[in-house]
């Protein structure tokens, strides 16, 4: 898969394309329905498959930290798109130019002139262009004039609920990781490189591996049972996602206390899978009170893992 960053790079695709466009936060079951159609259709038409998304997302651009939590950072999206078998991943920088571009210009200049689209696959709620004025009717009308077909994928239902990024964020905030795994078709994980923190954890007997959260807003906050892996090694543990209010923390980060881990993890990329939520993150009156609560969290986590074996 070839990664293209910025709209100017789109002209590097010389062959006809079958493409889809959206935020695709989560690559969930609804998105997968779209992706499967794109990959199949591109093979039938002997065209190149293209996934187009935005970075930052439009809502992040307009709302900043008040926008919706991000399920996956861009790195994870690229990784999953590669696994799906896309030929190209087109990452458009969402800026003031794109934010104010009329919908008809976006279709003409980005989709048609740059990408040479033969088939465009979208979800039934897709909107685009300045103030979201572009809709599926406009796409279909312009497609007829410019020579490309628009295929609309119906929503995927889980029970009576529409599978969506919004639904998954809701389930994540409730700690319903089994349901999230069903909606994503994979367990929910976060990953990143372990960096040197302030090492307070080891002073109270609970050393942690620290990872910065690569999102403006994290989809989960609190204390969780987790398993973590690097290379072929895996450990169980407890993790805190938040700002560490007891020690006046400022930045959002993921702190993991791993059971029976003797390895030096600094600089290594750690993959962390979430299993259950133990509690919310709270501010304790002292480090001693925090230490006591972590002991309780560890005991609960160990009981959880012992029941699974």
C-alpha positions in Angstrom: 0.0 0.0 0.0 1.2 3.5 -0.9 0.6 6.3 1.5 -0.2 9.7 0.0 -0.2 12.8 2.3 -1.9 15.9 0.9 -4.2 16.5 -2.0 -1.4 17.4 -4.4 0.0 13.8 -4.1 -3.3 12.3 -5.5 -2.2 13.0 -9.0 0.5 10.3 -8.6 -2.3 7.7 -9.1 -2.4 7.3 -12.9 -4.8 4.4 -13.2 -8.6 4.5 -12.8 -9.7 4.1 -9.1 -12.5 2.8 -6.9 -12.4 4.9 -3.8 -14.2 5.6 -0.5 -14.0 8.7 1.7 -14.7 9.4 5.3 -13.3 9.7 8.8 -13.4 5.9 9.3 -12.8 6.2 13.1 -12.6 2.6 14.3 -12.7 0.7 11.1 -15.8 -1.0 12.6 -18.3 -3.4 11.0 -20.0 -0.7 9.1 -16.8 0.6 7.6 -15.7 -3.0 6.8 -18.9 -3.4 4.7 -17.7 -0.4 2.6 -14.1 -1.6 2.5 -15.1 -5.1 1.3 -17.1 -3.6 -1.5 -14.3 -1.3 -2.6 -11.7 -4.1 -2.7 -14.0 -6.4 -4.6 -15.1 -3.7 -7.1 -11.6 -2.5 -7.8 -10.6 -6.1 -8.7 -13.6 -6.4 -11.0 -12.9 -3.1 -12.7 -9.1 -3.7 -12.8 -8.8 -0.4 -11.0 -6.8 0.8 -8.0 -8.4 0.8 -4.6 -8.1 4.1 -2.6 -9.1 5.0 1.0 -9.4 8.7 1.5 -9.5 10.2 5.0 -8.8 13.5 6.7 -6.2 14.4 9.3 -7.1 16.1 11.6 -10.8 15.1 11.3 -13.1 17.9 10.4 -14.6 18.0 13.9 -11.2 18.1 15.5 -10.4 21.1 13.2 -13.5 23.0 14.2 -13.9 21.9 17.8 -10.4 21.0 19.0 -10.4 19.2 22.4 -14.2 19.7 22.5 -14.6 17.4 19.6 -15.5 13.7 19.8 -12.9 11.3 21.3 -10.8 9.5 18.7 -11.0 5.7 18.7 -7.9 5.3 16.6 -5.0 7.6 15.7 -4.0 7.9 12.1 -1.1 5.4 12.5 -3.6 2.7 13.4 -5.9 3.6 10.5 -3.0 3.2 8.1 -2.1 -0.1 9.6 -5.6 -1.5 9.3 -6.0 -0.1 5.7 -2.9 -2.0 4.7 -4.3 -5.2 6.2 -7.4 -4.7 4.2 -5.4 -4.7 1.0 -5.9 -1.2 -0.2 -3.5 0.0 -3.0 -3.5 3.6 -1.7 -4.2 5.4 1.5 -4.8 9.1 0.7 -4.5 11.3 3.8 -5.9 14.8 3.2 -4.7 17.5 5.5 -8.0 19.1 6.7 -7.3 22.9 6.8 -9.0 26.1 6.2 -8.8 25.6 2.4 -10.7 22.3 2.6 -13.0 23.6 5.3 -14.3 26.4 3.0 -14.1 24.5 -0.3 -17.6 24.3 -2.0 -18.9 20.8 -2.4 -19.0 20.9 -6.2 -15.3 22.0 -6.3 -14.3 19.2 -4.0 -16.0 16.7 -6.3 -14.5 18.2 -9.4 -11.0 19.0 -8.2 -10.2 16.3 -5.7 -12.4 13.3 -6.6 -12.6 13.6 -10.4 -9.6 15.6 -11.7 -7.0 14.2 -9.2 -8.2 10.6 -8.5 -9.8 9.6 -11.8 -12.6 7.8 -9.9 -14.7 5.3 -11.7 -16.7 4.2 -8.6 -17.1 6.1 -5.3 -18.4 4.1 -2.4 -19.9 5.9 0.6 -22.1 5.4 3.6 -25.7 6.6 3.6 -24.9 9.5 5.9 -21.9 10.9 4.1 -21.7 14.7 3.9 -18.9 16.9 2.7 -17.9 20.4 1.5 -18.4 23.8 3.0 -20.9 23.6 5.9 -21.5 20.0 4.9 -23.6 21.1 2.0 -22.5 18.2 -0.2 -24.7 15.1 0.0 -25.3 11.9 -1.8 -27.7 13.5 -4.3 -25.1 16.0 -5.3 -22.5 13.2 -5.7 -24.8 11.1 -7.9 -25.7 14.1 -10.1 -22.1 15.1 -10.6 -21.1 11.5 -11.1 -23.5 11.2 -14.0 -22.0 14.4 -15.6 -18.3 13.5 -14.9 -18.5 9.8 -15.6 -18.3 8.0 -12.3 -20.7 5.9 -10.4 -21.7 6.4 -6.7 -22.5 3.3 -4.7 -24.2 3.8 -1.3 -23.7 1.2 1.4 -26.6 0.6 3.8 -25.8 0.8 7.6 -24.9 -2.3 9.5 -27.0 -3.1 12.5 -26.0 -4.7 15.8 -29.3 -5.8 17.3 -31.5 -2.7 16.8 -28.6 -0.3 16.9 -26.7 1.2 13.9 -23.0 0.4 14.1 -21.2 3.7 14.3 -18.2 5.4 15.8 -20.6 7.2 18.1 -22.0 4.0 19.4 -18.5 2.6 20.0 -17.4 5.7 21.8 -20.4 5.3 24.1 -19.6 1.6 24.8 -15.9 2.5 25.4 -16.9 5.2 27.9 -19.0 2.6 29.7 -16.2 0.0 29.8 -18.1 -2.5 27.7 -15.0 -3.9 26.0 -16.6 -7.2 24.9 -19.3 -5.3 23.0 -16.7 -3.0 21.5 -14.7 -6.0 20.3 -17.8 -7.3 18.5 -18.5 -3.9 16.9 -14.8 -3.5 15.8 -14.3 -7.2 15.0 -11.1 -6.9 17.1 -10.3 -6.1 20.8 -9.8 -2.5 21.6 -6.2 -1.6 22.0 -3.9 1.4 22.4 -0.3 1.4 21.6 2.8 3.7 21.7 6.4 3.9 22.7 7.3 3.8 26.4 9.0 7.0 27.6 10.7 8.0 30.8 8.2 9.4 33.2 8.7 11.0 36.6 9.2 7.5 38.1 6.8 8.1 41.0 5.2 4.7 40.5 8.3 2.8 41.6 8.6 4.9 44.8 5.3 3.5 46.0 6.0 0.0 44.8 4.1 0.0 41.5 6.5 0.9 38.6 4.7 1.8 35.4 5.4 1.9 31.7 4.2 5.3 30.4 2.8 6.0 26.9 1.6 9.3 25.6 -2.0 9.2 24.1 -1.8 10.2 20.5 -5.3 11.8 20.5 -6.7 15.2 21.3 -9.4 13.4 23.4 -9.1 9.8 24.7 -12.2 7.6 24.2 -11.6 6.0 27.7 -10.6 7.3 31.1 -10.1 5.5 34.4 -8.4 2.3 35.7 -8.6 -0.9 33.8 -7.5 -4.5 33.6 -5.2 -4.9 30.7 -2.8 -7.2 28.9 0.2 -5.8 27.1 2.7 -7.2 24.6 5.9 -6.3 22.8 7.4 -8.6 20.3 6.5 -12.1 21.5 6.3 -11.2 25.2 3.0 -10.6 27.0 2.0 -9.6 30.5 -1.1 -8.9 32.5 -1.6 -5.8 34.5 -3.6 -2.7 35.5 -3.6 0.6 33.6 -4.6 4.2 34.2 -5.7 6.4 31.4 -5.9 10.1 32.4 -4.1 13.0 33.7 -2.9 11.6 37.2 -4.7 14.3 39.3 -3.1 13.0 42.6 0.4 14.1 41.4 -1.0 17.2 39.6 -0.5 15.7 36.2 -1.1 17.9 33.2 -1.0 15.7 30.1 -3.1 12.8 29.1 -1.2 9.5 29.2 -1.5 5.8 29.6 0.3 4.3 32.6 0.6 0.5 32.8 1.7 -1.5 35.8 2.6 -5.0 34.5 2.7 -8.1 36.7 6.0 -10.0 36.8 7.6 -7.9 34.0 11.4 -7.6 34.5 12.2 -6.2 31.0 13.5 -2.7 30.2 10.6 -1.4 28.0 11.9 2.2 27.4 11.7 3.1 23.8 9.8 -0.1 22.8 6.3 0.0 21.2 3.8 -1.5 23.6 0.4 -2.8 22.5 -2.1 -2.6 25.3 -5.5 -4.5 25.2 -8.3 -3.5 27.5 -10.5 -6.0 29.3 -12.6 -4.5 32.1 -12.9 -1.1 33.8 -12.1 -1.2 37.5 -13.0 2.4 38.4 -12.9 6.1 37.4 -9.7 8.1 37.9 -9.9 10.2 41.1 -7.7 12.5 43.1 -6.5 11.0 46.3 -5.5 13.0 49.4 -2.0 11.5 49.5 0.4 9.1 47.8 -0.2 6.6 50.6 -4.0 6.6 49.8 -3.2 6.2 46.1 -0.8 3.3 47.0 -3.6 1.6 49.0 -6.1 1.9 46.1 -3.6 0.6 43.6 -3.1 -2.5 45.8 -6.9 -3.0 45.7 -6.9 -2.5 41.9 -4.1 -5.0 41.4 -5.9 -7.6 43.6 -9.1 -7.2 41.5 -7.2 -7.5 38.3 -5.4 -10.6 39.4 -8.7 -12.2 40.4 -10.1 -11.3 37.0 -7.3 -13.0 35.2 -7.3 -16.1 37.4 -11.0 -16.6 36.6 -10.2 -16.5 32.9 -7.7 -19.3 33.0 
